[in-house]
Amino acid sequence: MSRMCHFVGSIPAKTTEDAMRSMLDWAGPHVRSITDGEVGDRYHWIVNLINGFSEHPDLVLVRKGDWTSFDDTPKYRVRRGHTLTADALDLRHDTDALAALPAFRKLRAERGRDDLSFQVGIPGDLDLSLFTFGPAGAFQHRAVFREVLGREMRRVHAEAGDDVIFQIEVPVELIFVCRMPGPLRAAMAGFLAGGVARLAREAPAGARFGLHLCLGDLNHENLGKLSDARPFVQLANALVRRWPADRPLEYVHAPFTGGTDPAPTDRAFYAPLRDLKLGADTRFVAGLVQETSSESDLRHAVELADAAHGQPVDVAASCGLARRSPEDAAANAELARRLCEPPA
């Protein structure tokens, strides 16, 4: 099985077409899907969405936040006498994806890449609810976000069909598992995985999926950190066990580095991957590509991941590239491509 590289989401580019061309130029034949680059006000993932809730008639801002850190974020509550409903929310994932679809199809035809997929990022419903309402309201309101995200996925799928693969993006779930005491991690992973699988069932049967398990990347800094791959393995296995069989899960991505931290090169870090059970049709993407690491260190890290997993892993950065400079993003992507090729 040949190694491929993966782009998680955002790209530092001015336009969607620029971002798509960059991904195709950087990766060459070693990429299965490209995003719209999440250009403009989406380069910070859900930050702009949540800031926009300050103008929502059913919500009240109860704490200001400038997103300088994960402790400096706005929080809302539902306005007294109001009810927050899915009909009153527009998260724009369908609008943005459908606006980018013509550019994707144009470039796919230009490059003769009939095998290429259009990757659309979908934040987890719990993640949206927690960042909007804080811990007190996260579980109370997540169903509303799940309904909206389902509606938007169905609209995209109705137009794009098998061209689209939805990438569900869940930092909260992985961070919760990381922070649990070891004996409780499996139970927490199972509980959280059920919620993610429920979101996937909101899409039409047959819709294609990938998973980006994340540790946050606010201002290019992580909210959490893995001491080894064990928490990821526990959550990934729980997700696979609960995943709806009629929505193909094509890959799971793990964040093994973050910020400016170099890729781990310790065999013990990757050893838990021997217990990763994704199934024959689900690829594992190791998010270890870091431009602050040397190519030789990255090749060593990939060899360790391959050996622990028992088969070649795909490679990626730990998160989207837009929190980097264009030069650093290009350097990261170039390293990912080289890792898909034999050493010179």
C-alpha positions as CSV (number, residue, x, y, z in Angstrom):
1,M,0.0,0.0,0.0
2,S,1.5,3.3,-1.1
3,R,1.9,6.2,1.4
4,M,-0.2,9.3,0.8
5,C,-0.3,12.8,2.3
6,H,-3.3,14.5,3.7
7,F,-4.3,18.1,4.2
8,V,-6.3,18.6,7.3
9,G,-8.1,21.8,6.3
10,S,-7.0,25.4,6.2
11,I,-4.3,26.7,3.8
12,P,-2.7,30.2,3.8
13,A,-4.1,31.5,0.5
14,K,-6.1,34.4,-0.8
15,T,-8.7,32.4,-2.7
16,T,-10.2,28.9,-2.8
17,E,-8.7,28.2,-6.2
18,D,-5.3,29.3,-5.0
19,A,-5.5,27.0,-2.0
20,M,-6.6,24.1,-4.1
21,R,-3.9,24.6,-6.7
22,S,-1.3,24.8,-3.9
23,M,-2.4,21.5,-2.4
24,L,-2.2,19.8,-5.8
25,D,1.1,21.4,-6.7
26,W,2.6,20.5,-3.3
27,A,1.4,16.9,-3.1
28,G,1.4,15.9,-6.8
29,P,0.0,12.4,-7.1
30,H,0.3,11.7,-3.4
31,V,-3.1,13.1,-2.2
32,R,-6.6,11.7,-2.2
33,S,-8.6,14.7,-1.3
34,I,-8.3,18.5,-1.1
35,T,-10.2,21.1,0.9
36,D,-11.4,24.6,-0.2
37,G,-8.6,25.9,2.0
38,E,-10.9,27.5,4.5
39,V,-9.8,30.8,3.3
40,G,-10.9,34.2,4.6
41,D,-12.5,34.4,8.0
42,R,-12.6,30.6,8.4
43,Y,-8.8,30.1,8.8
44,H,-9.3,30.0,12.6
45,W,-11.8,27.1,12.4
46,I,-15.0,28.0,14.3
47,V,-13.7,31.2,15.9
48,N,-15.6,33.5,13.4
49,L,-18.8,31.5,13.7
50,I,-18.8,31.8,17.5
51,N,-17.9,35.5,17.4
52,G,-20.9,36.0,15.0
53,F,-23.3,34.7,17.6
54,S,-23.0,38.0,19.4
55,E,-25.5,39.3,16.9
56,H,-27.9,36.3,17.1
57,P,-31.3,37.4,18.5
58,D,-31.7,34.3,20.6
59,L,-28.3,34.5,22.3
60,V,-26.7,36.8,24.9
61,L,-23.0,37.3,25.3
62,V,-22.2,36.7,29.0
63,R,-18.4,36.8,28.7
64,K,-16.2,38.6,26.2
65,G,-13.2,36.9,24.7
66,D,-10.5,37.9,22.2
67,W,-9.2,34.3,21.5
68,T,-5.7,35.2,22.7
69,S,-5.7,31.8,24.4
70,F,-8.2,29.0,25.2
71,D,-9.0,30.8,28.5
72,D,-9.9,34.0,26.6
73,T,-13.0,32.9,24.6
74,P,-16.5,34.4,24.5
75,K,-19.4,32.5,26.1
76,Y,-23.1,32.8,25.5
77,R,-26.4,31.8,27.0
78,V,-29.9,31.6,25.5
79,R,-31.8,34.8,25.9
80,R,-34.6,34.6,28.5
81,G,-37.9,33.8,27.0
82,H,-36.2,32.5,23.8
83,T,-35.5,29.0,22.5
84,L,-32.5,28.2,20.3
85,T,-33.6,26.1,17.3
86,A,-31.8,24.6,14.3
87,D,-34.0,26.7,12.0
88,A,-32.5,29.9,13.5
89,L,-28.9,28.8,12.9
90,D,-26.8,29.0,9.8
91,L,-23.2,27.6,10.2
92,R,-22.4,28.1,6.5
93,H,-20.7,24.8,5.8
94,D,-23.1,24.0,3.0
95,T,-22.9,27.5,1.5
96,D,-19.1,27.6,1.6
97,A,-18.7,24.0,0.3
98,L,-21.1,24.5,-2.6
99,A,-19.5,27.8,-3.6
100,A,-16.1,25.9,-3.8
101,L,-17.4,22.9,-5.6
102,P,-17.1,24.3,-9.2
103,A,-13.4,25.2,-8.6
104,F,-12.8,21.7,-7.3
105,R,-14.4,20.1,-10.3
106,K,-12.5,22.4,-12.7
107,L,-9.1,21.6,-11.2
108,R,-9.8,17.9,-11.0
109,A,-10.6,17.9,-14.7
110,E,-7.5,20.0,-15.5
111,R,-5.2,17.6,-13.6
112,G,-6.9,14.5,-14.9
113,R,-7.6,13.3,-11.3
114,D,-10.9,11.5,-11.5
115,D,-9.9,9.8,-8.2
116,L,-9.7,13.1,-6.3
117,S,-12.3,13.9,-3.6
118,F,-13.5,17.2,-2.2
119,Q,-13.0,17.3,1.5
120,V,-15.4,19.3,3.6
121,G,-14.6,19.9,7.3
122,I,-17.5,19.5,9.8
123,P,-16.9,20.5,13.4
124,G,-18.2,18.2,16.1
125,D,-21.6,19.2,17.6
126,L,-20.2,18.9,21.1
127,D,-17.2,21.1,20.2
128,L,-19.4,23.8,18.8
129,S,-21.7,23.7,21.8
130,L,-18.9,23.7,24.4
131,F,-17.1,26.6,22.8
132,T,-20.3,28.5,22.5
133,F,-21.9,27.9,25.9
134,G,-19.1,26.6,28.1
135,P,-19.3,23.3,30.1
136,A,-22.7,24.2,31.8
137,G,-24.6,24.3,28.5
138,A,-22.5,22.1,26.2
139,F,-24.6,18.9,26.5
140,Q,-27.9,20.8,26.8
141,H,-27.6,22.5,23.4
142,R,-25.5,20.1,21.3
143,A,-28.6,18.5,19.7
144,V,-29.4,21.8,18.0
145,F,-25.9,22.0,16.5
146,R,-26.1,18.3,15.5
147,E,-29.4,19.1,13.6
148,V,-27.9,22.1,11.8
149,L,-24.7,20.2,10.8
150,G,-26.8,17.3,9.6
151,R,-28.9,19.6,7.4
152,E,-25.8,21.2,5.9
153,M,-24.2,17.8,5.2
154,R,-27.3,16.6,3.5
155,R,-27.4,19.7,1.3
156,V,-23.8,19.3,0.2
157,H,-24.2,15.6,-0.4
158,A,-27.3,16.2,-2.5
159,E,-25.2,18.3,-4.9
160,A,-21.7,16.7,-4.6
161,G,-22.6,13.0,-4.0
162,D,-19.6,10.7,-4.0
163,D,-17.3,13.6,-4.9
164,V,-17.5,14.8,-1.3
165,I,-15.9,13.3,1.8
166,F,-16.9,14.9,5.2
167,Q,-14.2,15.3,7.8
168,I,-15.6,15.4,11.3
169,E,-13.2,17.5,13.5
170,V,-13.2,16.9,17.2
171,P,-10.7,18.4,19.6
172,V,-12.9,18.3,22.7
173,E,-13.3,14.6,22.6
174,L,-9.6,13.8,22.3
175,I,-8.7,16.3,25.0
176,F,-11.3,14.9,27.4
177,V,-9.8,11.4,26.9
178,C,-6.3,12.7,27.4
179,R,-7.2,14.3,30.7
180,M,-9.0,11.3,32.2
181,P,-7.1,9.0,34.6
182,G,-5.9,6.0,32.8
183,P,-8.5,3.5,34.2
184,L,-11.4,5.8,33.1
185,R,-10.2,6.6,29.6
186,A,-11.9,3.7,27.9
187,A,-15.3,4.5,29.4
188,M,-14.9,8.2,28.5
189,A,-13.8,7.3,24.9
190,G,-16.9,5.1,24.5
191,F,-19.3,7.7,25.7
192,L,-17.8,10.5,23.5
193,A,-17.5,8.2,20.4
194,G,-21.3,7.5,20.6
195,G,-22.0,11.2,20.1
196,V,-19.7,11.6,17.1
197,A,-21.2,8.5,15.5
198,R,-24.7,10.0,16.1
199,L,-23.5,13.1,14.2
200,A,-22.4,11.0,11.2
201,R,-25.8,9.3,11.1
202,E,-27.3,12.8,10.4
203,A,-25.7,12.6,6.9
204,P,-27.3,10.4,4.2
205,A,-26.6,6.7,4.1
206,G,-23.6,6.2,1.8
207,A,-22.0,9.5,2.7
208,R,-18.2,9.2,3.0
209,F,-16.3,10.3,6.1
210,G,-12.9,10.9,7.6
211,L,-12.1,11.8,11.2
212,H,-9.7,14.5,12.4
213,L,-8.9,14.0,16.1
214,C,-7.4,17.3,17.2
215,L,-5.7,18.9,20.1
216,G,-6.6,22.4,19.2
217,D,-4.5,24.9,17.3
218,L,-5.5,28.3,18.5
219,N,-2.8,30.9,17.4
220,H,-0.7,27.8,16.5
221,E,-0.8,26.5,20.1
222,N,-2.4,23.3,21.4
223,L,-4.9,22.9,24.2
224,G,-3.6,19.5,25.0
225,K,-0.7,17.2,24.3
226,L,-0.1,13.5,23.9
227,S,2.6,11.9,26.0
228,D,2.1,8.8,23.8
229,A,-0.4,7.5,21.3
230,R,-2.5,5.6,23.8
231,P,-5.4,8.1,24.3
232,F,-5.7,8.5,20.5
233,V,-5.9,4.7,20.1
234,Q,-8.5,4.4,22.8
235,L,-10.7,7.0,21.2
236,A,-10.2,5.9,17.6
237,N,-11.0,2.3,18.5
238,A,-14.2,3.4,20.3
239,L,-15.2,5.5,17.3
240,V,-14.7,2.6,14.9
241,R,-16.8,0.2,17.1
242,R,-19.7,2.7,17.1
243,W,-19.4,3.9,13.5
244,P,-22.5,3.4,11.3
245,A,-21.8,0.7,8.8
246,D,-23.6,2.5,6.0
247,R,-21.4,5.6,6.2
248,P,-17.9,4.6,5.1
249,L,-15.2,5.7,7.4
250,E,-12.2,6.1,5.1
251,Y,-9.5,7.5,7.4
252,V,-8.7,8.6,10.9
253,H,-6.1,11.4,11.5
254,A,-4.1,11.7,14.7
255,P,-2.3,14.8,16.0
256,F,1.2,13.7,17.1
257,T,2.8,17.1,17.2
258,G,1.6,20.7,17.4
259,G,2.6,24.3,17.5
260,T,6.4,24.3,16.8
261,D,7.1,21.1,18.6
262,P,9.1,18.6,16.6
263,A,7.7,15.2,15.7
264,P,8.2,12.6,18.4
265,T,11.1,10.2,17.6
266,D,10.7,7.9,20.7
267,R,9.7,4.3,19.9
268,A,7.6,4.2,23.1
269,F,5.4,7.1,21.9
270,Y,4.2,5.1,18.9
271,A,4.1,1.7,20.5
272,P,0.3,1.9,21.4
273,L,-0.4,2.0,17.7
274,R,-0.1,-1.8,17.7
275,D,-3.5,-1.8,19.4
276,L,-5.2,0.4,16.8
277,K,-8.0,-1.5,15.1
278,L,-9.4,0.6,12.2
279,G,-10.6,-2.1,9.9
280,A,-9.4,-3.0,6.4
281,D,-11.0,0.0,4.6
282,T,-10.0,2.8,7.1
283,R,-6.6,4.4,6.7
284,F,-4.5,5.8,9.5
285,V,-3.1,9.3,9.0
286,A,-0.2,10.2,11.3
287,G,-0.2,13.9,11.9
288,L,3.5,14.2,12.6
289,V,4.8,16.4,9.7
290,Q,6.5,19.4,11.2
291,E,8.7,21.8,9.4
292,T,10.8,22.3,12.6
293,S,11.9,18.7,12.3
294,S,14.6,17.4,9.9
295,E,13.6,15.1,7.1
296,S,15.7,12.4,8.6
297,D,13.9,12.7,11.9
298,L,10.6,12.6,10.2
299,R,11.5,9.5,8.2
300,H,12.5,7.9,11.5
301,A,9.2,8.9,13.1
302,V,7.3,7.4,10.1
303,E,9.3,4.2,10.3
304,L,8.3,3.9,14.0
305,A,4.6,4.6,13.2
306,D,4.7,2.0,10.3
307,A,6.3,-0.6,12.5
308,A,3.9,-0.1,15.4
309,H,0.8,0.0,13.2
310,G,1.9,-2.9,11.1
311,Q,1.5,-1.2,7.7
312,P,2.4,2.0,6.0
313,V,0.7,5.1,7.5
314,D,-0.4,8.2,5.6
315,V,1.2,11.5,6.7
316,A,0.0,15.0,7.5
317,A,0.5,18.0,9.7
318,S,-1.2,17.9,13.1
319,C,-3.8,20.5,12.0
320,G,-4.6,23.0,9.2
321,L,-1.7,25.0,7.8
322,A,-3.2,28.5,7.8
323,R,-1.8,29.4,11.2
324,R,1.6,29.2,9.6
325,S,3.2,31.6,7.2
326,P,2.8,30.7,3.5
327,E,6.5,29.7,3.5
328,D,6.2,27.4,6.5
329,A,3.0,25.9,5.1
330,A,4.8,25.1,1.8
331,A,7.8,23.7,3.7
332,N,5.5,21.4,5.7
333,A,3.7,20.2,2.6
334,E,7.0,19.6,0.8
335,L,8.2,17.4,3.7
336,A,4.9,15.5,3.6
337,R,5.3,14.8,-0.1
338,R,9.0,13.7,0.3
339,L,7.8,11.2,3.0
340,C,5.6,9.6,0.4
341,E,8.6,9.0,-1.9
342,P,11.7,6.9,-1.4
343,P,14.7,8.7,0.1
344,A,17.0,10.4,-2.4
